[in-house]
Amino acid sequence: MTNTFKHLLDTRDVLLADGATGTNLFAMGLQSGDAPELWNVDEPKKILALYQGSVDAGSDLFLTNSFGGTAARLKLHDAQGRVRELNRIAAELGREVADKAERKIAVAGSVGPTGEIFEPVGEMSHSLAVEMFHEQADALKEGGADVLWLETISAPEEFRAAAEAFKLADMPWCGTMSFDTAGRTMMGVTSSDLAQLVEEFANAPLAFGANCGTGASDILRTVLGFAAQGTERPVISKGNAGIPKYVDGHIHYDGTPELMGKYAVMARDAGAKIIGGCCGTMPDHLRSMRDALDSRPRGDAPELEKIVEVLGPFTSQSDGTGEDAAAGGERRGRRGRRRA
């Protein structure tokens, strides 16, 4: 059987991924602090609507509602014993939407960080992380995911553990890190570091790149960093819909659909093969991105000055590499934030 994701990757010039999970589910009534994964069982119609919204907006693939689906994350909600159930159903609901679509749609099984710090600084061991990721990967495979999608990772140790787990599950995968600290991840990884890291694995990802982070400008600078390494592996860019701001007590992302359309075209020209949105990205943003990618001709890679002119200023002076880079950025741990 031909894998839908691999087929799309091989036959399309560029793929449009989906947008935010949290932003869309909050709009449907999810409360802050609740586990979205529980909605796979408790509110399946809303999860189907989440997936369908991406498909209707023109996405070629969407991520399952399983970002926090490891035992480590579900333990925060006393659901660590439901890893198989919640992840399997997340993928099954995705299959239901994809299989009835009039065009080929890929279901990507979302795998987020454990939220734990690895040894020797923290308590998470490599073997335990592999076990947790393997458990989740097997469940997503059982539910029918075409590909596993590791996202919002900061530490190379966690990336390696997930890669090993995905090999055990015998599943193709993609992986992205979040470069949100002066061009680096929270644990100090640069774009060049990740481009080199993904080539170390016997089961290398089908595609790699960046998601979340700060604004659209910053993620494009990171994409240019991947391209500068001469990688021939497809690059992913899933940027936030602008910068988060508090409006009337709620977080609001200031990126308009028009801005995200411009971002999508510039991401493609910068070297990205798979382009989507992260926090704040709604179906209206995706529609604009689809239209822009389909209607605007491919151009040269954008200069940094052009990115700033079109999308706004960078949030840091450096992309984390080179002589002007900060001395490693802020290398601190975090529990891993959700794809809002």
C-alpha positions in Angstrom: 0.0 0.0 0.0 1.3 3.4 -0.9 1.8 5.7 2.0 -0.3 8.9 1.4 2.2 11.2 3.0 5.1 9.8 1.1 3.1 10.0 -2.2 2.2 13.7 -1.5 5.8 14.5 -0.6 7.1 12.9 -3.8 4.6 14.4 -6.2 3.8 17.9 -5.0 6.0 21.0 -5.2 4.9 22.2 -1.8 2.5 20.8 0.9 0.2 22.9 3.1 0.0 21.5 6.6 -2.6 22.5 9.2 -2.7 25.3 11.8 -3.1 25.5 15.5 -4.7 22.9 17.8 -5.1 24.8 21.0 -6.4 28.1 19.5 -9.1 26.2 17.6 -10.1 24.0 20.5 -10.3 26.9 22.9 -12.7 28.5 20.4 -14.8 25.4 20.7 -14.9 25.5 24.5 -11.7 23.9 25.8 -10.7 25.4 29.1 -7.2 26.4 30.0 -5.5 23.5 31.9 -7.7 20.8 30.4 -6.1 18.0 28.4 -7.2 18.3 24.7 -6.5 14.6 24.3 -9.4 13.7 26.5 -11.7 15.3 23.9 -10.8 12.5 21.5 -13.2 10.4 23.6 -15.4 13.0 25.3 -15.9 15.4 22.4 -15.2 13.4 19.2 -17.4 15.6 17.0 -15.3 18.7 17.9 -12.1 16.9 17.1 -13.6 15.8 13.8 -14.5 19.5 13.2 -10.9 20.5 14.0 -9.6 18.1 11.4 -12.3 19.0 8.9 -11.5 22.7 9.2 -8.0 22.2 8.0 -9.1 20.0 5.1 -11.8 22.4 4.0 -9.2 25.3 4.1 -7.0 23.4 1.7 -4.5 21.6 3.9 -2.8 18.5 2.4 -2.1 17.1 5.8 -3.2 17.6 9.4 -1.8 16.7 12.8 -3.8 14.5 15.2 -5.0 15.8 18.6 -2.2 13.9 20.5 0.5 16.5 21.2 0.4 15.7 24.9 -0.2 12.0 24.4 2.8 10.5 26.2 2.4 8.9 29.6 4.5 11.7 31.1 2.1 14.4 29.9 -1.1 12.5 30.4 0.0 11.8 34.0 -0.7 15.5 34.7 -4.4 14.6 34.2 -4.4 11.2 35.8 -4.7 9.6 32.3 -1.3 7.9 32.0 -3.0 4.6 31.7 -5.0 5.8 28.6 -2.1 6.4 26.2 -3.1 3.7 23.8 -6.8 4.6 23.8 -6.4 8.4 23.4 -3.8 8.2 20.7 -5.4 5.4 18.8 -8.7 7.3 18.7 -7.0 10.6 17.8 -5.7 8.8 14.7 -8.9 6.9 14.0 -10.9 10.2 13.9 -8.2 11.6 11.6 -8.6 8.6 9.3 -12.4 9.1 9.2 -11.9 12.7 7.9 -9.1 11.9 5.5 -10.7 8.9 4.0 -13.9 10.7 3.0 -12.0 13.6 1.4 -12.2 14.1 -2.3 -8.4 14.4 -2.6 -5.5 12.7 -0.9 -5.0 13.9 2.7 -2.3 12.6 5.0 -2.9 12.0 8.7 0.2 12.9 10.8 0.3 11.6 14.3 1.4 14.5 16.5 4.0 13.7 19.2 5.0 16.5 21.5 7.7 16.7 24.2 7.5 14.7 27.4 7.9 18.0 29.4 10.7 16.4 31.4 14.4 17.3 31.5 16.8 14.5 30.6 19.7 13.1 32.7 22.1 14.1 34.1 20.5 17.5 34.7 17.0 16.1 35.1 15.4 12.7 35.9 14.2 11.5 32.5 16.4 8.6 31.2 16.9 7.8 27.6 15.3 4.3 28.0 12.2 5.6 29.7 11.7 8.3 27.0 12.1 5.7 24.3 9.5 3.5 26.0 7.0 6.4 26.3 7.4 7.5 22.7 7.2 3.9 21.5 3.9 3.4 23.4 2.5 6.5 21.8 3.8 5.7 18.3 2.3 2.2 18.3 -1.1 3.6 19.3 -1.0 6.3 16.5 0.1 3.6 14.1 -2.8 1.3 15.2 -5.2 4.2 14.7 -4.1 4.7 11.1 -1.7 7.6 11.0 0.3 7.8 7.8 3.4 9.4 9.4 4.5 10.4 12.9 5.1 14.1 13.5 7.5 15.0 16.3 7.1 18.7 17.2 8.1 21.6 19.5 11.2 19.8 20.7 14.1 21.7 22.4 16.6 19.1 23.4 18.6 16.8 21.1 18.4 14.0 23.6 14.6 14.0 23.3 14.8 14.1 19.5 17.1 11.0 19.6 14.9 9.1 22.0 11.8 9.8 19.7 13.7 8.7 16.6 14.7 5.4 18.3 11.1 4.8 19.4 9.8 5.5 15.9 12.2 3.0 14.5 10.9 0.4 16.9 7.4 1.2 15.8 8.5 0.8 12.2 6.9 4.2 11.2 8.1 7.0 8.9 8.3 10.3 10.7 9.0 14.0 10.5 10.5 16.2 13.3 10.6 19.8 14.2 12.1 21.9 16.9 11.1 25.2 18.3 13.7 28.0 17.9 12.3 30.5 20.3 15.4 31.8 22.2 17.4 34.2 20.1 17.4 31.8 17.2 18.0 28.7 19.3 15.9 26.2 21.1 15.5 26.5 24.8 18.3 24.0 25.1 20.7 25.8 22.8 20.2 24.0 19.5 20.7 26.0 16.3 19.3 25.5 12.8 22.6 24.2 11.7 22.7 21.8 14.7 19.4 20.3 13.8 20.3 20.0 10.1 23.3 17.9 11.1 21.4 16.0 13.8 18.8 14.5 11.5 21.5 13.0 9.3 22.8 10.9 12.2 19.8 8.6 12.4 19.6 5.2 10.6 15.9 6.0 10.3 16.2 9.7 9.3 13.0 11.7 9.2 11.3 12.2 5.9 11.3 15.9 6.6 12.5 18.2 9.4 12.3 21.8 10.4 10.8 24.3 12.8 7.5 25.0 14.4 6.1 27.5 16.9 8.9 29.8 18.1 8.2 33.5 17.9 6.9 35.3 14.9 6.7 34.6 11.2 9.9 36.6 10.5 12.0 34.5 12.9 11.0 31.2 11.6 11.8 32.2 8.0 15.3 33.1 9.2 15.6 29.7 10.7 14.4 28.1 7.4 17.1 30.0 5.6 19.5 28.6 8.2 18.5 25.0 7.3 18.9 25.8 3.6 22.4 27.3 4.2 23.5 23.8 5.4 22.9 22.5 1.9 20.4 19.9 3.1 18.5 17.9 0.5 16.0 16.7 3.0 12.5 18.4 2.8 12.2 21.3 5.2 9.1 22.1 7.4 8.0 25.6 8.4 5.0 25.9 10.8 5.1 29.4 12.1 2.8 31.2 14.5 0.2 33.6 13.3 2.1 36.7 14.4 3.1 37.6 17.9 0.9 36.8 21.0 -0.7 39.7 22.7 -3.1 40.0 25.6 -6.5 41.4 24.5 -9.4 41.6 27.0 -7.8 38.9 29.2 -7.1 36.5 26.3 -4.1 35.7 24.2 -4.6 37.0 20.6 -2.1 36.5 17.8 -1.8 39.5 15.6 -1.0 37.8 12.3 -3.8 38.4 9.7 -4.7 35.9 7.0 -3.1 38.3 4.5 0.2 38.3 6.5 0.1 34.5 6.7 -0.4 34.2 2.9 2.8 36.3 2.4 4.6 34.2 5.0 3.7 31.0 3.2 5.1 32.2 -0.1 8.3 33.5 1.5 8.7 30.2 3.4 8.4 28.3 0.1 10.9 30.6 -1.6 13.3 30.3 1.4 13.4 26.5 0.9 10.5 25.0 2.8 8.6 22.1 1.2 6.0 21.7 3.9 4.4 24.9 5.2 1.8 25.4 7.8 0.9 27.4 10.9 1.2 26.9 14.6 -0.2 29.0 17.5 -3.0 31.3 16.5 -3.4 29.9 13.0 -7.1 29.4 12.1 -8.8 28.0 9.0 -9.0 31.6 7.6 -5.3 31.8 7.7 -4.9 28.5 6.0 -7.2 29.5 3.2 -5.1 32.6 2.5 -2.0 30.5 2.6 -3.4 28.0 0.2 -4.5 30.7 -2.2 -1.1 32.4 -2.0 0.9 29.2 -2.6 -1.3 28.3 -5.6 -1.4 31.7 -7.2 2.0 33.3 -6.7 5.0 32.1 -8.7 8.1 30.8 -7.0 10.8 33.4 -6.5 14.3 33.8 -5.1 15.0 33.1 -1.5 14.1 36.3 0.4 16.8 38.5 1.9 16.5 39.3 5.6 15.7 42.9 4.8 12.8 41.8 2.7 11.5 39.5 5.4 11.4 42.4 7.8 9.8 44.7 5.3 7.0 42.3 4.6 6.4 40.4 7.9 7.9 42.7 10.5 11.0 42.8 12.6 12.9 39.9 14.1 12.6 39.4 17.8 16.4 39.0 18.2 19.4 40.3 16.4 20.8 36.9 15.6 19.6 33.6 14.3 21.7 31.9 16.9 24.6 31.1 14.7 27.7 33.0 13.6 30.0 35.3 15.5 27.2 37.7 16.5 25.2 34.9 18.2 24.5 34.9 21.9 26.8 32.6 23.8 24.3 29.8 23.5 21.1 31.6 24.4 19.2 30.7 27.5 19.8 27.0 28.1 17.1 26.1 30.5 14.6 23.4 30.7 10.8 23.7 30.2 7.9 21.4 30.5 7.0 21.8 26.8 4.1 24.0 25.7 1.2 22.9 23.7 0.8 23.8 20.0 -1.7 26.6 20.7 
